[in-house]
Amino acid sequence: MEVFGIPERHCDDPTGFLVRGLLSQNTNDTNRDRAYERLKEKFSKWDDVLAADETDIADAIRVAGLAEIRAKRIKGLFMWLKERNSGRIDASFLLEMPYDKALSLLMGLDGIGLKTAAVFLLFCGGAPLFPVDTHIKRIMVRLGVFPPKTSADKMIRVLSKVIPRDLHYRFHINLLKLGRNICTARLANCAECPISEFCEKVNI
């Protein structure tokens, strides 16, 4: 916290946040954001996306890659939200139910796994979940917390229980910053790392 500060949690549009989650898989943040902005530019309302042909949606989000697959998943998500929420494409209702029920519902959807669901429920609802992406997984392995071949899903389930709930968001964000700027995949810059004293420095 001393190095990266205390980040504030925000989620202005839960539905849009879920869409970003679908767009973020297997791509970088820049392409995810470009795809999301182009989708919003092409369609003024989420209902317009649901009514559109998948090819038109795919064209809008192509920069993120896997455009046809993502277009199908976005339409499927919107149809599901509309059916579950009295005809409204709005993911907010998921944040009003017990997080474990919302987690189960989300993971039943095409394209939404534990990490995507955990990010949504933590960022938008403050759920006691600790998402693990490639950066955090790398740090956990280098610290010696988990063996190298441990899956991200297993890490999520374990860390969600052992890390205090009030630290989930801030610790998640600060580990992301550490992984992106200091403990990178190409180089573990141990001289600048604020937690190097705890690290086994596994070269992974």
C-alpha positions in Angstrom: 0.0 0.0 0.0 2.9 2.3 0.8 4.3 2.0 -2.8 1.2 1.9 -4.9 -1.4 3.7 -2.6 -4.9 2.7 -1.8 -7.1 2.4 -4.9 -10.7 3.3 -4.8 -13.3 0.8 -6.1 -15.7 2.0 -8.8 -18.1 0.4 -11.2 -20.4 3.0 -12.9 -22.0 0.5 -15.3 -22.2 -3.1 -14.2 -23.5 -4.3 -17.6 -20.7 -2.6 -19.4 -18.2 -4.0 -16.9 -19.4 -7.5 -17.8 -19.0 -6.8 -21.5 -15.5 -5.6 -20.8 -14.9 -8.8 -19.0 -15.9 -10.8 -22.1 -13.7 -8.7 -24.3 -10.7 -8.9 -22.0 -10.0 -12.6 -22.3 -6.9 -13.5 -24.3 -6.1 -9.9 -25.2 -4.5 -6.9 -23.6 -6.2 -4.0 -21.9 -5.6 -1.6 -24.8 -7.4 -3.8 -27.4 -10.2 -4.6 -24.9 -10.8 -0.9 -24.4 -10.7 -0.1 -28.1 -13.2 -2.9 -28.8 -15.5 -1.7 -26.1 -15.4 1.9 -27.3 -16.1 0.9 -30.9 -19.0 -1.2 -29.7 -20.4 1.8 -27.8 -19.9 4.0 -30.8 -21.7 1.7 -33.2 -24.6 0.9 -31.0 -26.2 3.6 -28.8 -28.1 1.1 -26.5 -27.5 -2.4 -25.3 -30.9 -3.4 -26.8 -29.5 -2.3 -30.2 -26.6 -4.8 -29.7 -29.0 -7.6 -28.9 -31.0 -6.8 -32.0 -28.0 -6.6 -34.3 -26.5 -9.3 -36.5 -23.6 -11.1 -34.9 -21.5 -10.1 -37.9 -22.0 -6.4 -37.2 -21.1 -6.9 -33.5 -18.0 -8.8 -34.6 -16.9 -6.0 -36.9 -17.2 -3.5 -34.1 -15.1 -5.5 -31.6 -12.6 -7.1 -34.1 -9.6 -5.4 -32.6 -9.9 -7.6 -29.5 -9.6 -10.8 -31.5 -11.9 -13.8 -31.5 -14.6 -11.4 -32.7 -17.2 -13.9 -33.9 -16.9 -15.9 -30.7 -17.1 -12.8 -28.5 -20.1 -11.4 -30.5 -22.0 -14.6 -29.9 -21.2 -14.5 -26.2 -22.2 -10.8 -25.8 -25.6 -11.5 -27.5 -26.0 -14.6 -25.3 -25.3 -12.5 -22.2 -27.7 -9.8 -23.2 -30.5 -12.2 -23.9 -29.9 -13.9 -20.6 -30.0 -10.6 -18.7 -33.2 -9.6 -20.5 -34.9 -12.8 -19.6 -33.8 -12.7 -16.0 -34.5 -9.0 -15.4 -38.0 -8.2 -16.6 -37.0 -7.4 -20.1 -34.1 -5.1 -19.1 -30.5 -5.6 -20.1 -29.0 -4.6 -16.8 -26.6 -6.7 -14.7 -27.2 -4.7 -11.5 -29.7 -7.3 -10.2 -26.8 -9.7 -9.8 -25.2 -7.5 -7.2 -28.4 -7.6 -5.1 -28.3 -11.3 -4.5 -25.9 -13.4 -2.4 -22.5 -13.3 -4.2 -22.2 -17.1 -4.3 -25.5 -17.4 -6.1 -24.5 -14.7 -8.6 -21.2 -16.4 -9.1 -22.9 -19.7 -9.9 -25.3 -18.0 -12.3 -22.5 -16.1 -14.1 -20.3 -19.2 -14.5 -23.2 -21.0 -16.2 -22.9 -18.5 -19.1 -20.9 -19.1 -22.2 -17.5 -17.3 -21.9 -17.7 -16.4 -18.3 -15.4 -18.3 -16.0 -14.4 -17.9 -12.4 -11.9 -15.1 -13.0 -14.3 -13.0 -15.1 -17.2 -13.5 -12.6 -14.9 -12.8 -9.6 -13.6 -9.5 -11.1 -17.2 -8.4 -11.8 -18.5 -9.3 -8.4 -15.5 -7.8 -6.5 -15.2 -4.6 -8.5 -19.0 -3.9 -8.8 -20.3 -5.5 -5.6 -17.4 -5.8 -3.2 -17.9 -9.6 -3.0 -15.2 -11.6 -1.0 -13.5 -12.9 -4.1 -9.9 -12.5 -5.1 -9.4 -12.6 -8.9 -6.1 -14.0 -10.2 -4.9 -13.1 -13.7 -1.5 -13.9 -15.3 0.3 -11.2 -13.4 -0.9 -12.3 -10.0 -0.4 -15.9 -10.8 3.2 -15.2 -11.7 3.8 -13.3 -8.5 2.2 -16.0 -6.3 4.4 -18.6 -7.9 7.6 -16.5 -7.5 6.7 -15.9 -3.9 6.4 -19.6 -3.4 2.8 -19.4 -2.3 1.7 -21.9 -4.9 3.5 -24.5 -7.1 4.1 -23.4 -10.7 1.4 -25.6 -12.2 -1.4 -24.4 -9.9 -4.4 -23.2 -11.9 -5.6 -19.7 -11.6 -9.0 -21.0 -10.5 -7.5 -22.9 -7.6 -5.6 -19.8 -6.5 -8.8 -17.7 -6.6 -10.6 -20.1 -4.4 -7.8 -20.3 -1.8 -6.8 -16.6 -1.8 -10.5 -15.6 -1.5 -10.6 -17.4 1.8 -7.3 -16.5 3.4 -7.0 -12.8 2.4 -9.1 -10.5 4.6 -12.2 -9.3 2.8 -11.4 -5.7 3.3 -8.1 -6.2 1.5 -9.4 -8.0 -1.6 -9.8 -5.1 -3.9 -6.8 -3.0 -2.9 -4.4 -6.0 -2.7 -5.6 -7.2 -6.1 -5.1 -3.9 -7.8 -1.7 -3.4 -6.2 -0.5 -6.8 -7.2 -1.5 -6.1 -10.8 0.6 -2.9 -10.7 3.5 -4.9 -9.3 3.2 -7.5 -12.0 2.9 -5.0 -14.8 5.7 -2.6 -13.7 8.2 -4.5 -11.5 7.7 -8.3 -11.4 7.1 -8.7 -15.1 7.1 -11.8 -17.2 10.4 -10.8 -18.9 12.2 -9.6 -15.8 11.8 -9.8 -12.1 13.2 -6.4 -11.0 13.9 -7.5 -7.5 15.9 -4.4 -6.6 12.7 -2.3 -6.9 10.3 -4.8 -5.6 8.7 -3.8 -2.2 8.1 -7.5 -1.2 11.3 -9.0 -2.5 12.3 -10.1 1.1 9.4 -12.6 1.0 10.1 -13.9 -2.4 11.7 -17.3 -3.3 12.6 -15.6 -6.7 11.6 -18.6 -8.7 12.7 -17.8 -12.3 9.3 -18.2 -14.0 
